[in-house]
């Protein structure tokens, strides 16, 4: 699901064309450490063009050296820190983004494939931009028209620009659709699907990595309890009233609840819109964040949500805990592996001391007791903890097991596939047996709309709208109950 790509998928090895371009154009590559230096060197990158940022931070002349270079190519994800430092040295104009660089190579491959093999249908380009203009330049005879609501009526090198209405007057599956704008990718894909375009007709032009989540707001704030967060509050707030006595909702989850994911409306935002249309004064604190496990969601509830004192908390989760690679450490569920690695480096480099107990040096990291639970048992345990905490503070709580597209799990080997399915089935069995009014199995809400998935758990806006619709009964029940308790809701 989630769109196709004519080109073969990229392997972990850097593209030969990219290596050739780096070497011939003398593009300097910034990496994080010697491990990445050796990887690039083995793959054929000129070692004189590889700059190690880890060393750069302790060499004051590094930036002076960079200023004299013609082009700088940021290639490794851990070199993002270089961007912060570079702004002080007026280097931003010299930087070439890795994904954009590889994307051009992918687009050129797509066009080469089309020229060689032809297509049985014409192409509709989504948006007026540098990528669509390049397609027109190279294969104009294959282009039907361009869809761009901001440029309707214009003409790009002889190709007309129109709006979505054009699709309604045609058989939408008579064309292939190419999306280029990464920030609009999922929104445009969702719009096309809702207009009747088959997902198999939609291509993500020059896409660099399948399943790569784009458009997510930066998660660059360190949180000593949660590991990371987006900003000081960790919430995106949707509100239609400044009244203190307003109906307050807190939503928690992973990337499937992230209000900044893929630049599409989250289910929290749809929930807010639904309630606003009913004339309800409401403030929604959307606290979902990419890669948060149920452990982090539980901690966030205790640490941040109770401060808000909402009327109701909605938790939508499961995938990050039971359908993702191991991100915790040997059943220490509250400690993410990246967090442990980070703290070990801090201990090793900074050699902190215990200023409370005799200034003794702190030499090791202790992760606490081993939890023998499997991931399903732990997920259930955390949901029960969150419910109990909310109940103690007179807050309504609803925990929802999110759906998975099992077909996308089949890419795993059989043992892993069965393992993930069994974990999910264990949760479903518990929820059914528990028969509680706060614990819900949402795994079937997309049974009639599987096209909403663009990977094993993320969905387009139509899917988020469905999630919000399924949350509405709990929210309205809570709202009415609070209203009857003499709260001034109108």
N, C-alpha and C positions, 0 to 999 in steps of 0.2 A: 504494500500500500504506500501512498504518499508520493506518487509521481515516479516517472521513469527517467532513464537517461540513456541516450543512444550510445554514448561512449562506454567502454568497459570501465568498471569501478577502479578507483585508484588503490594500489597496494601500499603497504607501509614504506616501500622503497621510493625514494624521490625520483620523479620522472626524469628520464635521460635528457629530454629536450630542455628541462629546467636546469639541469646540471650544465649542459652545454651553454645555455644562455648566461648563467652565472659566470662561467669561466671566460667566455669570449667578451662579454660586456664589462668584465671586472666589477661585478656587483659584490660588495662585501656582506658577508653573512654573520649575523650576531646570534650566538647560541649561549646557553646558560653555563655550561661547564665542560670539562674534558671528555665526559662520556659522549655528549652530542658532537663535540669536535671530532672524535674518532669515528663516529658513525658517518658523518659527512665526508670525512677524508677517505674512508673505505669505499664510499659510493662514487668517488671520483671528483669531488669538489677540491679545487686548488687550495692547499692548506694555507697559503699566504692570504687567502681571501676570507678565512674563518676567524672571527674575532670573538673572544670569550668574555662575556659580560661579567661573569663572576670575578675575574681578575680586574675588569675595568673599574669596578667600584673602589678599588684600593690603589688605582694608578691615576693620579691627577692629570697626567698628560694624555689620557685616553681620548677625552672629548676634543682636545685640540687636534689630535690626529684624525678623528672622525670628521671634523669640520673641513679638512682638506680633501676628503674623499669625494668622488663624484656621485656614488650611489650606495645606499645602505639598505640591506634586505633583511628584515626581521623574520627569522624562520622558526624559532622555537618558542613554544607557549610560555615557558618560564622567563623568557627575555622581555616580558611585558613591562617589567620595572624600568627597562631602558627608556621606554617612552616617557615616563615621568621625568627622569633626569634630563632627557634630550631637550625638553621644552625650554629649559634654562639656558641651553646652548644654541638655540635657534636652529635645531636640526630637523624639525618636523617635516620641512619641505623635501628633505633628502630621503625620507623613509618610503619604502615600497611594501605594502601589506602582502603577507604570504598568501592568504586566501585569494585575493584579487589576481595575484600573479599566476597562480595555478589555474584560476578560473579561465583566464584568456587562453591558456593552452588547451583546456578542456573544450572551450567553444570552438577553437580552430579544429580540433579533432572531430567535433560534431559536424561541422561544415564539410570537412574532408570526407567524412562518411556519407553525408547526403549527396555530395557531388559524385561520389564513386558509385553508390548503390541506388540513388534515387529514393523517392518516397511515393507511397500510394495515395497520399492526401497532402493538401496544401497546409501551410503553417500560419497560425495566427500568433502574432507577437504581442506579449502583454507589457505595454508601456513604451513610451518614447525615451530611449536612453542610449548610451554609447554601445551597448551590446546589441540592441535591436537594430541600430543603424549599421552595425558591422554585418549583421545577417543580410540586410537589404543590399548592401554593397556587394556581398559575395554570392548570394543565391536569390536575387530579386524575383526570378521566375517561379520560385517555390513559395513566395509569401502571398497570402490572401489579403490580409489587412492587419492593422494594429488596433488594439483596444487600449485606450487611455482616456479616462473621463475628464482629465484636465486639458486635453488637446483635441477634443472632438472638432471635426471639420478641417483640421490641418492636413498637410500633405508632406510626407517624408520621402524625398527622392522618388516621387511617383507612386508611393503607397499611401492609401487613405487611412486616416485615423478616425475611429468611431468609438461608440460606447458599448456597454453590455447589451443594449437593446438590439444590436445587430445580430447577436446570437439567437435571440428569441424568434427572429424571422427566418432562421435557417435550421437545418438539421445539425445540432451542435457536434455530433460525432462524425461529421464529414471532414473534420479538420484535426490537426495536431496543435496544441497550445504550448507556447514556450514562455516561461516566466523567468525574469532575470533579476528583478529587484529583491535582494535578500531580505530587506526590511518589510516587504509586502508579500513575501512568498506564500505564507500559509493563508493569509487573508484572501489573496487572489485565487489560490487553489480552492478554498472553500466557496468563494463566489461562483466559480465555474461549475463545481459539483452541484451546487444548489440550482443552477440553471440547466442541469441535465447532462452535463459533460461527464463522460466516463473517466474515472481516475487514470485509466490506462492510456488516455489521449493526452494527458498533461505531462510535459517534460520540464525539468528544472534546468534551464540552459546553463551549461558551464558549472554545474554544481560540483563542489570539490569533495564532499564526503556525504555519503548516504546516512540519513538519520541524524545529521548534525543539527542541533537546535540553535537557531539564529535569533537575534533580536532581543535576547534576554538582557535585562538591565545588569549593570556591573554589580558583582558581589565582592566588593573590595574592602569591606570594613571587617576588621578582626573582632570577633566576639569571644570573650574568655570562656563562656559557657557553651555556646552553640557552635563555635569554631569560626564561622563567618556569617555575615549578614549583608544586607544591601546598603543600609544607611543607619542613621542614629536610631530610628524607630523600628526598622525592619518591617514596616507595614506600608501598603499603598491604600490610601483612604478615599472612599467614594461617599460623598455626603450631599444632601439637599437641604440641610438646615443647620444653622449655628446654635439652635436651641440646645441648652444643656440637657433638658429632659426629652431626649430623642431615643428612639428604638435603636439599640446598638448590636451589631452582629460582628463576630470575629470568625474568620475562616482560616483554616490551617491545612497544610498539605505539602506536597513536593512540587516538582515542575509542572505537573498537571493542574495545579492550583495557583501557579505563579502568575500574578497579574501583569507581569512584563514579558512573559514568554512569547516569542515569535511575533510580537507586535499585533496580536489579535486580542479580542475581548475575552477576558477570563470568565469563568462561570460566576465568580463573585461580582463582576461588573454587570452581568446579565441579571443576576439576582437583585442588585441595586436598582436597575432599570425597571424590573417587574414591579417592585414595591413602590417606586416613585410614581409609576403610571397609575397605581391604585390610590395615590394621594397620601401615602404613609411617609411621615418624617423619619428618615433612617440614615444611619451612618454605618458603613461597612468597612471594617478593618481587615484588608486582605493580607494575610501573613504567610501564604504559601511561598516557598522558595525552592529553586531547582536543587535537586539532590538531597534535600532534607529527608532523613529517615523518620520513622515514627518516634524514635528516641529524641531527636532534635525537636520534633513537633511537641512532644510531651514537656520537654524542658522549656520551650518557648511559651507554652501555656502558663506554666508556673511562674516563669520569670517576667513575661511581658503582658500576656493576655489578662491576668488578674488585675494588673494595674489599670487597664482600660475599664474593667468591671462591665463587660457586655451583658446583654440580656440572654444571648444564645451563642454557642460556639459550634461551628460546623467543621468536622474533620473529614477530608476525602483523601484516602491514601491506600497503600498496599504495594504498589508496583516497585517503589524504591527499596522496599524491604525484602520482597520475595521474588522479584523477577529481574533483578539486576545483579551484576557480578559483586562478589564480596567487597564491601567497603568498610566493614568494621574489622576488628582484630580478634580472631579466635574466640568468638562468643563474648567479647567485651563490647556489647552492643552500643553503649553510650560513648564509645571512643572511636571516631573515624580514623582510618589508616593514615590519611594525609595529615590529620591533626597530630597524631602520635609522631609521625616523621618530623613535622615542624618543631614540636617541642623537644625532641631529641637533639635536633640541630641547635636549638637555643641553648640547651643544657651544655652541649659539647663546646659551643663557641664562646658563650658569655660566662660560663661557670658561675651561676647565681648562688647566693648564700641565703640561708634561713635567718633573716634579721630578727625573727621573733624568738628563736631558740639558739642563742649563743653564737649567732653568725656562722653556723656550721655550713660547710659546702653541700649543695644538693647535687648528688652524683648520678641519680638514676630516675627513671620514670616508672611509676607504679600505676597499673591500670585497674586495680581493684580485683574483686573476686570473679572467677570464671562462672558464667551463666550457662547451665546445661540445656536451657531451652532451645528449641529450634526457632527459626525466624517467624513461623506462624504463631507459635505459642507466645513469643515475645511481643509480636504485633498486637495480639489479643490482650496481653497483660497491660500494655501501654494505653490501649483504648479504655480499658477498665479503670486505670489510674486517672486518666483525664476525666472520665465520667464522674468518678468519686470526688475528685477535687472540685469540679464544677458544682456538683450536688451540695457539697459542704458550703459553698459560697452562693447558693441559690441562683446558679446560672444553668440554664438548659444546655444540654450537650447531646450532639448526634454524631456518631462515628459511622462512616460509610466505606465499605470495601469497594474500591474502584474496579472498573472492568479492565480486562486484558484482551488483546487480540492474539489468541493462541497460535494462529497461523504464523505470526512473526516470531514466535518462540521456537518454531520448528527448525530454524536455522542452527539451533544449538544441537549438540550431540544428544542422543536418545536419553542418556542417564540424567543430564542436566534438565532436559525438557520435562521428563517425568517428575523430577525433583521439584521444579517450580510449580507444576500443575498440582502435585500432591499437597504442597504448602497452601496453595490457594483453596483447594478443596477442603482442607482442614479448617480454614477460617470460615468458609461458607457453612460447613456442618455445624460449627460452634454457634454461629449467628442464628441459624435455623433452630437449633436445640434450645438456645437461650431465650428465644421468643420475646425479646425485649422491645420496648417502644423507643429505645434510643440507639440500638445497634442495627445497622441496615446492610443488606447485601445488594449492592448496586451493579453487580457484574452482568446483569441482563438488560440494562437500560438501553444498550445500543444494538440489541439483537436484530432489530428491523432496520438499523442504520449503520451497518459495519463500514460503509464508505467514509464515515467521519474520521476514522483512524488514519494518521499518517505515519505511525510506527506502532510498536506493540502496546503503547498506553496513551500517547498524546493524540489529541483530536483537534479538528478545525473548529471554527466558531459555531457551526451547527451543533457539534457535540457539546460544547460548553453551554449552549442554550438548553440542550436537553438535560444536562446536569442541574442547571438552575431550576428548571421546571420540576425536577424530582425533589429538590430541596424545599420548594415552596410550601408544601403542606406542613412541614416541621416548623418553618419560620412563621407562618400565619397562625398556627396553633400557639406558639410562644407569644406572638404579638397580642393575640386576643386575651391570653391569660394575663399578661402584664397589664393590658388595658383595663381588665376587670379589677385589678388590684389598685385602682385609684390613681394610676399613672396618667398624666395628661397627654395622651396620644390622640391625634385627630386626623 
